[in-house]
Amino acid sequence: MPSIDEIRKKERAKYNQDYFETVYWEEDFSNKPYHRKLKYNDPTHEKRFSFITNLLIKHFAFKTFLDAGCGTGQLLRKLLKKGIDCKGCDVSEYAIRHYLPELKEQGIATLAGLEKLPFKTNAFDLVFCSDVMEHIPMIDVKASIKELTRVTNQYLVLTINLDNPYEYHPTILTRKSWEKLFLQSNQLKQIKNMQNTIEKETKQKYKEYDFFVFEKQ
């Protein structure tokens, strides 16, 4: 039986050069109606991150921001241009080294997993975690939720893939199961009206996103 550290190391080793160049923007399986076989360098991703940036600014008031699982850093760069005090973290050494070297040098991007975030408690007005939770092995899910909750002082907003189990998605749960996990500590309350509004607005353009919106109590 492999140890937790061995499982974690094996999972994180997947997020290498090949992943970012050939898999990163493959959106679900080919039999899904919204599968567009997009790649990282597809120009439509510029529009995608502009949309997400504007969506967050429209619906939330925040001065400090954490992109938990920041990947290649597009969202970080767009929010930095808007004058937001941003931090980002990712478990991929390749992403940090290849896509985020200048942000790492500036102390904005750091190598870290969600299960042990290197940030102070209540450090951020808004913690955003997009399409990351399904990538985390189940052994780290509860610790990751605890850490995401710890470092936000107001909002925790996530998108989580609910229906695509494959090599890079070891943890696929139902919406109700995810909600139960996030709410069981009694430190968060779900803002369903805002969640429904954001999800409806987003799915007009990007049907693959499933939003979760929480506020810290």
SVG drawing of the C-alpha trace seen along z (x, -y; Angstrom):
<svg xmlns="http://www.w3.org/2000/svg" viewBox="-31 -49 44 51">
<polyline fill="none" stroke="black" stroke-width="0.4" points="0.0,0.0 1.6,-3.3 1.9,-6.1 0.1,-9.4 3.3,-11.1 3.9,-8.5 0.3,-8.9 0.7,-12.7 4.0,-12.6 2.7,-10.3 -0.3,-12.5 1.7,-15.7 4.3,-14.2 1.5,-14.1 1.5,-17.9 4.6,-18.1 5.5,-19.6 3.5,-17.0 0.4,-17.8 0.5,-21.5 1.3,-21.2 -1.1,-18.4 -3.8,-17.9 -4.3,-21.1 -7.1,-22.6 -8.7,-19.3 -12.2,-20.0 -13.8,-16.7 -14.3,-13.7 -15.1,-13.8 -18.6,-12.6 -19.5,-15.7 -21.5,-18.3 -19.3,-21.2 -16.0,-19.4 -14.0,-21.7 -10.6,-20.1 -9.0,-23.4 -5.3,-23.7 -3.3,-26.1 -2.3,-28.3 -5.8,-28.7 -6.6,-32.4 -10.1,-31.9 -8.5,-31.4 -7.6,-35.1 -11.4,-35.8 -12.1,-33.1 -9.9,-34.6 -11.1,-38.1 -14.6,-36.8 -13.7,-35.2 -11.9,-38.3 -14.8,-40.6 -17.2,-38.1 -15.4,-38.1 -15.0,-41.9 -18.7,-42.3 -20.0,-40.1 -17.5,-40.4 -15.8,-43.3 -12.2,-42.3 -8.8,-43.9 -6.8,-40.8 -7.0,-37.6 -5.6,-34.1 -5.7,-31.9 -5.4,-28.5 -4.1,-26.2 -3.1,-29.1 -1.8,-26.9 -0.2,-29.1 -1.2,-32.4 -3.5,-34.0 -6.0,-35.0 -3.3,-36.4 -1.9,-38.6 -5.3,-40.0 -6.2,-40.8 -2.8,-42.3 -3.4,-44.7 -6.7,-45.7 -4.7,-46.7 -5.7,-43.7 -3.2,-42.5 -2.9,-38.9 -1.1,-35.7 -1.1,-32.3 0.0,-28.8 0.3,-25.6 1.7,-22.1 3.3,-21.9 7.0,-22.6 6.9,-22.8 4.1,-25.5 6.0,-27.6 9.3,-27.3 8.0,-27.6 5.0,-29.9 5.4,-31.9 9.1,-32.7 8.6,-36.5 5.7,-36.1 7.7,-33.7 10.6,-36.3 8.1,-39.0 6.7,-36.7 3.3,-36.4 3.4,-32.8 4.6,-29.9 4.9,-26.2 2.4,-24.7 -0.4,-22.2 -3.8,-23.1 -3.5,-20.7 -0.8,-23.0 -1.1,-26.6 1.8,-28.9 -0.4,-31.9 -1.7,-33.5 -5.1,-32.8 -7.7,-35.2 -5.1,-36.6 -7.4,-37.1 -10.8,-38.7 -11.5,-36.2 -10.0,-32.8 -10.7,-31.4 -10.1,-27.7 -11.0,-26.8 -11.1,-23.2 -8.6,-22.0 -10.5,-20.0 -11.2,-17.1 -7.4,-16.9 -6.7,-16.2 -6.6,-12.6 -9.3,-12.0 -6.8,-11.6 -6.0,-15.4 -9.6,-16.7 -10.6,-17.5 -7.2,-19.1 -7.5,-21.2 -11.0,-22.4 -9.8,-23.2 -6.9,-25.3 -9.0,-27.1 -11.4,-28.0 -8.6,-29.1 -7.0,-31.6 -10.1,-33.4 -11.5,-36.2 -14.7,-36.5 -15.4,-34.6 -14.4,-31.2 -15.4,-30.6 -14.8,-27.4 -15.5,-25.7 -15.4,-21.9 -15.7,-19.3 -18.5,-17.0 -18.6,-14.4 -15.3,-13.5 -13.3,-10.8 -10.0,-10.1 -6.3,-10.0 -6.1,-13.7 -9.4,-13.7 -9.0,-11.1 -11.8,-12.6 -15.2,-13.0 -18.1,-13.7 -21.6,-14.9 -22.5,-18.5 -24.3,-17.5 -21.2,-15.6 -18.9,-18.6 -21.3,-20.9 -21.5,-18.7 -17.7,-18.6 -17.3,-22.3 -20.1,-23.0 -19.4,-20.4 -17.0,-22.6 -19.7,-25.3 -17.2,-28.0 -18.8,-28.6 -22.3,-29.3 -23.3,-28.9 -24.6,-31.9 -26.9,-30.1 -28.6,-33.1 -25.2,-34.5 -24.0,-31.1 -27.0,-30.5 -26.7,-33.9 -23.0,-33.4 -23.5,-29.9 -26.4,-31.0 -24.3,-33.9 -21.3,-31.7 -23.0,-28.8 -24.3,-31.1 -20.7,-31.1 -18.8,-28.2 -21.1,-25.3 -18.4,-23.2 -18.2,-25.3 -20.0,-24.3 -19.7,-27.0 -19.7,-26.9 -19.9,-30.1 -19.3,-30.3 -18.9,-33.1 -16.9,-32.7 -19.0,-33.0"/>
</svg>
